Amino acid sequence: MKKKLTLILFSLLLITAVFSGCTSSDSSLKDGTYRAEMSAESHGYKDYVEITVLNGKIDTVVYDAQTSDGQRKSQDEDYKKSMMEGNKNAGLPETYPADYMKKLAESLVEKQDINGVDDVAGATTSSDDFKTLVKALESNMKKGDTKTVTVEK
């Protein structure tokens, strides 16, 4: 009898552990594509982030900025050269938009939590803007609201 009771208690404990392991903050995200953008331009560009959630997890992230005529910062060679030179002169790592934007996006997909994403050296302001945009989408991703969120800068 004692053996049977121990087996039942162990089984209940195992079932509880399995089900509690299945719940996480990521599973509360609703599938869809979500977008947040800054309300104003900075250096002629308006930052934005698009996050696609699939199966309750962040699947893809696009972080970039656009001019009013659609030119993307990540493809602007003049901006890249200027930023790299400015960072070099300031003793900072020579990063540029296509580089730091990709690093931030990949880190979010990997970590699944904006609080785990580290700033990219040499792009601190952009790292902060990225985090602000993602945090502005958290509520929408939990509710499944795919309306574009505008963030005041």
Buried (B, 14 or more C-beta within 10 A) or exposed (E): EEEEEEEEEEEEEEEEEEEEEEEEEBEEBBEBEBBBBBEEBBEEBBBBBBBBBEEBBBBEBBBBBBBEEEBBBBEBEEBBEEBBEEBEEEEBBEBBBBBBBBBBBEBBBEEBBBEEBEBBEBBEEBBEBBBBBBEBBBEBBEEEEBEEBBBEE
